[in-house]
Amino acid sequence: MQFSPTRILLASFVGTAIEFYDFYIYATAAALVIGPIFFPPGEPAAQTLQAFATFAIAFVARPVGAALFGHFGDRVGRKATLVASLMIMGLSTVGIGCLPSYASIGWVAPALLCLFRVGQGIGFGGEWGGAALLAVENAPPGRRALYGIAPQLGAPVGFLAANLLFLGLNFSLTPEAFASWGWRLPFLASAVLVGLGLYVRLKLTETPAFAEALARTAPERVPLATIVTRHWRATLLGTLSMVAPYALFYLSTVFALSWGTGPLGYPKTTFLLFECAAILFLALSIPLAGAAADRFGRRPVLLSGLLVTAGFGALFGPLLGSGEGSLVLVFLCLGLFAMGWIFGPMGAALPELFPVRVRYTGASVTYNLAGILGASMAPFAAQWLAGWGGIGSVGVYLAAAAAISFVAVLLMAETRPRAE
């Protein structure tokens, strides 16, 4: 059965939007409530660091999910693995919403929290690569990068949904009610969203590129071994190319939220409104970058975005560190626009580094290994650096991440002219 491009892009988008939503509600909760609820009483800064450490756990688990789902995605097909990854992510998210607090069950609470975070990481690890292939492998010639923005747009939509829900709860509930039970509602709502995503995806068929490759020859026995032995350079460069956008995003959202509601003294509702406004700039830059990448190539767009990101690091002190509302909002908008400019073309660029037979594994592993390097410890490291050397030192950290990704993209081949 042949599906319309709209149906295919919707299926690619809706799953990533749900999974990004699940990931972001935890990121927001980690910045606001996870520390006091799931860890022993103590200094607020120490509890925040512990919460950010659990945030990092899922990023460590994501390459495991990438390898697992990539294996079956390259051997069995894209559809089945996309359905399974969505279910695992959803069940783990709902599980977090049902967890008792540290005050109720002691050390078991953070242990179970870590377990569910591992589940979230494994589910997310299998999601992005499959969603990107669903879009890219159904794209007409010359429009891969534009189709590849479908899973990328899941990031701003999932983030906006998560923040608007937290914002509404903070407006409608007392601080005591929010800390007691209100924070759980976004996690429980994931069950409804996952049901919607499964409905859309269960009606899909395999992508033409995968079906054709499977018809020509048997699939690779161990796709992970193939990318490590035959495509190690693409894996390494693809991973390093994603370090900067990951770092930029989580510094501009999770760390900024913690810093804004902590040392800067903003009310939670005010800063969440700032971030909801700024995320629109991410949503704007993703399609612009995708269209530019189809016209000019992946590398020129990525390199220009990485140069801007390195310069953006110098604005942490003057803008975010100023504490002035207008300057803080400008900081968030600039940072997320720059992130989208790099992130948009990645939906096509990373899959294009690998042949069809190992593309699910290759794209997923590179994307999620980069999450460990660029995102998992970014809020934790930024919190520590800001306390040690001031907010400006966080900008130096970001500039270093941008330099790493810039060199990686310089060494990558341009993939736009490839016909496969």
VOGU-3710 file (C-alpha; in Angstrom, 3 decimals, decimal comma):
1> mqfsptrill> 0,000/0,000/0,000  1,335/3,433/-0,960  0,874/6,134/1,654  0,760/9,853/0,993  3,816/11,973/1,903  1,696/13,737/4,526  0,855/10,446/6,247  4,482/9,321/6,205  5,814/12,607/7,562  3,106/12,646/10,239
11> asfvgtaief> 4,135/9,167/11,377  7,785/10,267/11,510  6,940/13,448/13,382  4,359/12,222/15,890  6,542/9,534/17,454  9,538/11,791/17,947  7,284/14,552/19,307  5,942/12,130/21,919  9,368/10,798/22,826  10,861/14,288/23,032
21> ydfyiyataa> 7,892/15,267/25,199  8,636/12,344/27,525  12,297/13,280/27,703  11,631/16,969/28,279  9,089/16,548/31,021  11,780/14,726/32,934  14,332/17,422/32,133  11,921/20,107/33,364  11,002/18,122/36,449  14,709/17,556/37,174
31> alvigpiffp> 15,267/21,307/37,197  12,186/21,978/39,365  11,180/19,117/41,699  13,010/15,788/41,229  15,833/16,549/43,681  13,757/17,263/46,812  11,258/14,476/46,073  13,546/11,541/45,279  16,741/12,251/47,199  17,676/12,647/50,892
41> pgepaaqtlq> 17,158/16,061/52,486  20,126/18,388/52,146  21,420/21,431/50,347  19,237/22,437/47,364  22,322/22,674/45,119  23,330/19,106/46,004  19,814/17,835/45,299  19,830/19,602/41,941  23,134/17,949/41,027  21,703/14,542/41,997
51> afatfaiafv> 18,630/15,191/39,861  20,836/16,151/36,904  22,843/12,963/37,442  19,665/10,889/36,953  18,982/13,009/33,875  22,343/11,820/32,508  21,566/8,128/33,070  19,112/7,954/30,180  21,726/9,311/27,778  24,084/6,497/28,757
61> arpvgaalfg> 21,303/3,987/28,053  20,396/5,502/24,691  23,250/3,884/22,680  22,127/0,523/24,088  18,664/1,174/22,686  20,212/2,398/19,445  22,201/-0,808/18,996  19,270/-3,022/20,027  16,600/-1,400/17,887  19,068/-0,673/15,107
71> hfgdrvgrka> 19,849/-4,401/14,904  16,214/-5,348/14,404  15,471/-2,260/12,330  18,161/-3,269/9,817  17,216/-6,954/9,869  13,436/-7,050/10,377  12,275/-3,608/9,321  11,661/-0,018/10,398  7,979/-0,323/11,341  8,131/-2,973/14,077
81> tlvaslmimg> 11,056/-1,355/15,859  9,421/2,079/15,802  6,339/0,644/17,482  8,387/-1,165/20,146  10,558/1,858/20,983  7,492/4,044/21,470  5,898/1,527/23,852  9,032/1,148/25,999  9,463/4,903/26,291  5,808/5,412/27,212
91> lstvgigclp> 5,710/2,689/29,854  8,868/4,050/31,497  7,497/7,599/31,553  4,206/6,547/33,129  6,199/4,504/35,651  8,053/7,626/36,812  4,724/9,373/37,320  3,612/6,585/39,656  6,774/6,379/41,800  6,577/6,972/45,567
101> syasigwvap> 8,918/9,600/47,018  12,106/9,174/49,051  10,131/10,113/52,166  7,835/7,131/51,526  10,195/4,293/50,556  13,718/5,609/51,119  16,567/4,571/48,805  14,238/2,407/46,713  12,727/5,600/45,229  15,909/6,880/43,523
111> allclfrvgq> 16,818/3,296/42,527  13,499/2,830/40,708  13,800/6,308/39,255  17,141/5,352/37,730  15,636/2,110/36,388  12,835/3,943/34,620  15,312/6,483/33,279  17,237/3,589/31,737  13,966/2,457/30,137  13,391/5,943/28,762
121> gigfggewgg> 16,898/5,984/27,348  16,549/2,601/25,648  13,213/3,590/24,106  14,489/6,944/22,922  17,640/5,320/21,556  15,593/3,332/19,067  13,207/6,125/18,120  15,101/8,877/16,344  16,997/6,759/13,829  13,893/4,908/12,691
131> aallavenap> 11,810/8,083/12,462  14,517/9,812/10,429  14,713/6,860/8,009  10,944/6,776/7,670  11,072/10,356/6,388  14,345/10,309/4,440  13,869/6,945/2,715  10,466/8,071/1,436  11,732/11,465/0,218  11,701/12,398/-3,478
141> pgrralygia> 15,069/13,227/-5,099  16,588/16,476/-3,921  14,319/16,856/-0,890  15,845/14,516/1,660  16,907/17,252/4,073  13,494/18,924/3,872  11,739/15,616/4,578  14,334/14,922/7,251  13,095/17,851/9,328  9,948/15,864/10,249
151> pqlgapvgfl> 11,561/14,028/13,190  13,547/17,164/14,062  10,359/19,192/14,489  9,359/16,712/17,181  11,931/18,425/19,410  10,340/21,898/19,616  6,786/20,526/19,609  7,539/18,029/22,386  9,382/20,682/24,352  6,584/23,220/23,937
161> aanllflgln> 3,937/20,710/24,990  5,954/19,733/28,060  6,640/23,299/29,136  3,097/24,530/28,511  1,737/21,708/30,634  4,157/22,473/33,468  3,367/26,149/33,062  -0,368/25,517/33,342  0,141/23,383/36,446  2,271/26,072/38,088
171> fsltpeafas> -0,416/28,671/37,371  -3,321/26,535/38,575  -1,837/24,723/41,584  -0,287/25,891/44,807  3,452/25,159/45,169  2,584/22,517/47,748  0,081/20,763/45,469  2,473/20,881/42,519  5,306/19,354/44,571  2,983/16,755/46,098
181> wgwrlpflas> 1,163/15,402/43,034  0,827/17,981/40,255  4,245/17,257/38,723  3,101/13,664/38,087  0,331/14,602/35,648  2,589/15,273/32,614  4,147/11,825/33,080  0,777/10,084/33,315  -0,518/11,978/30,263  2,122/10,200/28,193
191> avlvglglyv> -0,094/7,102/28,111  -2,662/8,930/25,970  -0,011/10,325/23,632  1,633/6,941/23,130  -1,739/5,470/22,197  -2,084/8,140/19,515  1,405/7,456/18,185  0,805/3,708/17,997  -2,431/4,249/16,090  -0,592/6,234/13,419
201> rlkltetpaf> 2,413/3,936/13,131  0,689/0,553/13,106  -0,856/1,413/9,746  2,486/1,988/7,977  4,470/-0,302/5,670  8,233/-0,585/5,181  10,190/2,157/3,397  10,910/1,515/-0,310  14,679/1,721/0,209  14,679/-0,964/2,905
211> aealartape> 12,286/-3,245/1,001  14,468/-2,978/-2,119  17,671/-3,677/-0,170  16,082/-6,705/1,491  14,916/-8,025/-1,876  18,444/-7,835/-3,309  20,291/-9,665/-0,552  19,985/-10,963/2,996  20,382/-8,395/5,782  23,607/-8,037/7,734
221> rvplativtr> 23,875/-10,604/10,534  25,202/-8,078/13,060  24,732/-4,506/11,808  26,564/-3,033/14,809  29,680/-5,036/14,004  29,484/-3,838/10,404  29,397/-0,145/11,282  32,234/-0,576/13,793  34,514/-2,439/11,368  33,585/-0,982/7,972
231> hwratllgtl> 32,060/2,394/8,779  33,962/3,425/11,891  35,038/6,776/10,400  31,454/7,778/9,564  30,366/6,648/13,037  33,070/8,683/14,755  32,565/11,857/12,710  28,774/11,616/12,857  28,921/11,274/16,633  31,258/14,237/17,128
241> smvapyalfy> 29,267/16,412/14,718  26,245/16,211/17,045  28,080/17,117/20,269  27,580/20,886/19,921  23,835/20,971/19,131  23,170/18,639/22,056  25,210/20,791/24,439  23,670/24,009/23,127  20,125/22,748/23,533  20,424/21,471/27,086
251> lstvfalswg> 22,421/24,477/28,237  19,772/26,789/26,773  16,887/24,888/28,340  17,591/22,653/31,332  20,575/24,514/32,768  19,102/27,930/31,942  15,844/26,974/33,675  17,700/25,842/36,794  19,886/28,972/36,772  16,985/31,301/36,056
261> tgplgypktt> 14,750/29,958/38,825  17,699/29,590/41,218  20,458/32,237/41,342  18,580/34,713/39,121  15,451/34,415/41,241  12,818/34,252/38,475  9,456/32,633/39,281  9,059/29,256/37,598  6,114/30,485/35,541  8,043/33,466/34,191
271> fllfecaail> 11,038/31,457/33,062  8,887/28,722/31,548  7,150/31,439/29,522  10,559/32,661/28,362  11,444/29,175/27,187  8,096/28,640/25,454  8,665/31,843/23,468  12,256/30,919/22,647  11,392/27,411/21,456  9,464/28,975/18,575
281> flalsiplag> 12,816/30,151/17,198  14,000/26,532/17,211  10,857/25,511/15,306  11,497/28,305/12,784  15,154/27,561/12,117  14,749/23,793/11,572  12,798/24,014/8,266  14,907/26,959/7,097  18,062/24,926/7,651  16,542/21,838/6,000
291> aaadrfgrrp> 15,673/23,801/2,854  19,136/25,405/2,833  20,817/21,996/3,206  19,003/20,677/0,118  20,083/23,725/-1,870  23,638/24,338/-0,665  24,646/21,031/0,896  24,739/19,652/4,435  28,270/20,756/5,340  28,000/24,512/4,594
301> vllsgllvta> 24,831/24,816/6,679  26,265/22,818/9,573  29,587/24,681/9,564  27,898/28,085/9,583  25,722/27,040/12,521  28,707/25,769/14,477  30,589/29,027/13,981  27,603/30,938/15,342  27,399/28,509/18,280  31,038/29,110/19,207
311> gfgalfgpll> 30,425/32,862/19,198  27,220/32,416/21,166  29,280/31,028/24,051  30,599/34,546/24,672  27,047/35,749/25,401  26,462/33,665/28,531  27,878/36,339/30,817  26,513/39,513/29,153  23,022/38,116/28,478  22,098/35,203/30,752
321> gsgegslvlv> 24,378/36,436/33,523  22,833/39,917/33,433  19,602/38,715/34,988  17,661/41,332/32,994  14,484/39,845/31,532  14,812/41,179/27,978  18,446/40,115/27,705  17,748/36,672/29,125  14,936/36,184/26,592  17,207/37,303/23,724
331> flclglfamg> 19,810/34,817/24,952  17,331/31,926/24,872  15,954/32,876/21,435  19,420/33,192/19,862  20,642/29,949/21,385  17,674/27,895/20,238  17,666/29,415/16,739  21,339/28,461/16,379  20,609/24,978/17,679  17,821/24,465/15,128
341> wifgpmgaal> 20,090/25,600/12,295  22,479/22,745/13,130  19,836/20,231/14,192  17,580/20,569/11,140  19,941/19,050/8,519  20,987/16,215/10,837  17,774/14,334/10,032  19,252/13,695/6,585  22,987/14,088/7,187  23,454/11,291/9,723
351> pelfpvrvry> 21,456/8,604/7,834  23,210/9,563/4,592  26,566/8,651/6,110  25,598/4,945/5,990  24,330/2,471/3,345  20,717/1,288/3,587  21,614/-2,134/5,007  23,068/-0,662/8,213  21,500/2,786/8,148  19,156/2,329/11,128
361> tgasvtynla> 22,005/1,166/13,337  24,500/3,728/12,044  22,223/6,765/12,354  20,891/5,683/15,749  24,271/4,888/17,284  25,922/8,126/16,134  22,981/10,239/17,272  22,822/8,643/20,707  26,543/8,370/21,390  26,612/12,107/20,790
371> gilgasmapf> 23,960/12,442/23,469  26,399/11,021/26,027  29,183/13,375/24,976  27,146/16,503/24,355  24,048/16,341/26,525  24,188/13,836/29,369  26,513/15,823/31,594  25,923/19,300/30,144  23,515/20,554/32,864  25,628/18,949/35,595
381> aaqwlagwgg> 28,899/20,332/34,225  27,370/23,771/33,651  26,010/23,886/37,191  29,456/23,026/38,559  31,318/25,407/36,230  28,983/28,294/37,050  29,585/27,762/40,748  33,340/27,476/40,241  34,172/30,139/37,658  30,975/32,088/37,050
391> igsvgvylaa> 28,403/31,908/34,289  30,940/32,929/31,632  32,799/29,646/32,075  29,723/27,802/30,807  30,115/29,699/27,530  33,702/28,471/27,230  32,398/24,926/27,682  29,927/25,468/24,819  32,591/26,989/22,548  34,785/23,921/23,106
401> aaaisfvavl> 31,880/21,638/22,119  31,331/23,735/18,973  35,010/23,424/18,044  34,864/19,623/18,314  31,795/19,424/16,071  33,231/21,936/13,594  36,333/19,800/13,007  34,193/16,668/12,642  31,957/18,267/9,996  35,033/19,571/8,138
411> lmaetrprae> 36,266/15,981/7,889  32,887/14,575/6,823  32,065/14,008/3,162  29,242/16,020/1,630  26,337/13,578/1,252  23,837/15,704/-0,697  24,716/14,432/-4,207  24,358/10,772/-3,278  21,616/9,072/-5,221  20,952/6,133/-2,888
//
